[in-house]
Every structure is written in structure tokens, then in C-alpha cells.
């Protein structure tokens, strides 16, 4: 009886062209190629920074949109890395990279920049009005 079941199963596999190894290889290649397309994507700006003008004590918001969403991002002020504190915050949500400066001071005025993977950068000026 066991031989009969084995022969029926073997015949089924031969007639249907079932090959477990080929299916595994096809699935593995799909996963590898799917992730490679994201990893190999060149970083670029979908939207660059724009100049901001705000009253002293107000809130300044710089927004850039970058792709891919996992691109490395660094923010700068007057060419130096930004130091975060209770007034200055950085957010990253999907394509949006945002720098928020709360309770803006006169000394916050100047050029702000963002650099993404590959050294691509965008800059904008903050003007503070009294």
C-alpha cells in the first residue's frame, strides 16, 4: 500500500511539473531584486529648502523632501552641524525632513542647510524680524 501511495505522489509531481527547488529559487530571487531596487536608488531632493522669514519669538520651519525615504540626512547652520536643544528639533517622516526652530532669536538668523546621501545639499536663509 505504501508503495502505491508513493507511486501516485511521484506520478502527480511528474505530471504537474511540480519542482519545489525551482519555486524556492524564484521566490528568493524576487525578494533579493525587490530590496536591491530600493538600496540602489540614488538620493535626491523632491523639494529643496526655501528661505524663511519670521518675527522674533516665532516659529521657523524648514522643509525638504528627499528620496529614498531612508536617505541619510544631516542639518547644518552656517556650515556647522546643528546642535539640538529644547528650541531646535529635527523630524523625519517618510520623504519629509523638517527642521523646526521655536522661539526664534535674532542670533538664529543665517544660512541653514541639509545634506543628503552622496553629498547633495540644499540651503536657505532665515531672516528674523524684530
C-alpha angles and dihedrals in degrees: 000000000000090000090052092052091046092051092048091051092046091049090049092052092048094048096046094045090234112172115170093192093057092049091051092050092048091051093047093050091050092054093047095048092044093056094040092061091059095043093049095049114120115239115244142157118258087183125013126213119280128210115266129208119190140163119254107272092025131111123266119201125190115190130188128172117215138181137243094040092227094055114136112252132196126181124211138191117201089345096307128103112268116252111219120223139151090295101039119062135172123207132187119191117164108301093349119098111183135186115195124191114191125199091013116218128204090249090059089073115110143073121327124190143186125207121196132192112306094031095279110153144186127195136194137175128242115212117193119203122202 
